[in-house]
Amino acid sequence: MQLSEHFDLREFTRSDAAHKIGNANEPPAEHLENLRALARRMEEVRALFGRPIMITSGYRNPAVNEAVGGVPNSDHALGWAADFQVPGLADLEVAKTVRDSGLNFDQLIFEAGRTVHLSFHPRLRRQVLRQPGGPGSPVYDGLEAEA
C-alpha cells in the first residue's frame, strides 16, 4: 500500500524483530492514518536532503515494540515515528540538518552509531536529544555534549 509519493507501508512495518517472533506487525486503522501522516512528513525530510532516505524502523505494534525493548508509550507504537538514515551522510550531520531546518517535528533523537529517530506526534515540541551510548543508555538534551 502506497502511503505517499515515495513511501510504501512495507517500509514502515518491516521488522526483523516482528519476523523473529512471527508477528505480521500490521497497524490498526487509527495507526494506519498516523502512518499516512508520518509518510507525508517524511516526504518533507526527503525533500530537505534532495535524495532518497532509508527507513530503518517505523511502526511497531505492541508485541513488536515489547520485543525490541521499546517503551509502552513509544511514538513508534502509535505510527508517529520513524528511524532513518540518509545514504552517504553521517547520522549526526543528518540530525543537525533536521534540527536546523524549518521542519516542525515533535522529537529528534541522534542515536549514536545507529540511526536518527524522528517523531511527528501532534505535540510538535521540537525536542532535540542525543543518545550517545545506544539503545537503553541515557538520553541528553541537544545534539552535542557541552564543553
C-alpha positions, 0 to 999 in steps of 0.5 A, spaced: 500 500 500 502 506 497 502 511 503 505 517 499 509 519 493 515 515 495 513 511 501 510 504 501 507 501 508 512 495 507 517 500 509 514 502 515 512 495 518 518 491 516 521 488 522 526 483 523 524 483 530 516 482 528 519 476 523 523 473 529 517 472 533 512 471 527 508 477 528 505 480 521 506 487 525 500 490 521 497 497 524 490 498 526 486 503 522 487 509 527 495 507 526 494 506 519 492 514 518 498 516 523 502 512 518 499 516 512 501 522 516 508 520 518 509 518 510 507 525 508 512 528 513 517 524 511 516 526 504 518 533 507 525 530 510 526 527 503 525 533 500 530 537 505 536 532 503 534 532 495 535 524 495 532 518 497 532 516 505 532 509 508 527 507 513 530 503 518 524 502 523 517 505 523 511 502 526 511 497 531 505 494 534 505 492 541 508 485 541 513 488 536 515 494 540 515 489 547 520 485 543 525 490 541 525 493 548 521 499 546 517 503 551 509 502 552 508 509 550 513 509 544 511 514 538 513 508 534 507 504 537 502 509 535 505 510 527 508 517 529 515 515 528 520 513 524 528 511 524 532 513 518 538 514 515 540 518 509 545 514 504 552 517 504 551 522 510 553 521 517 547 520 522 549 526 526 550 531 520 543 528 518 540 530 525 543 537 525 540 538 518 533 536 521 534 540 527 536 546 523 531 546 518 524 549 518 521 542 519 516 542 525 517 535 528 515 533 535 522 529 537 529 528 534 533 523 537 541 522 534 542 515 536 549 514 536 552 509 531 545 507 529 540 511 526 536 518 527 529 517 530 524 522 528 517 523 531 511 527 528 506 526 534 501 532 534 505 535 540 510 538 535 515 540 541 521 540 537 525 536 542 532 535 540 536 529 544 542 525 543 543 518 545 550 517 545 551 510 548 545 506 544 539 503 545 537 503 553 543 508 555 541 515 557 538 520 553 541 528 553 538 534 551 541 537 544 545 534 539 552 535 542 555 534 549 557 541 552 564 543 553 
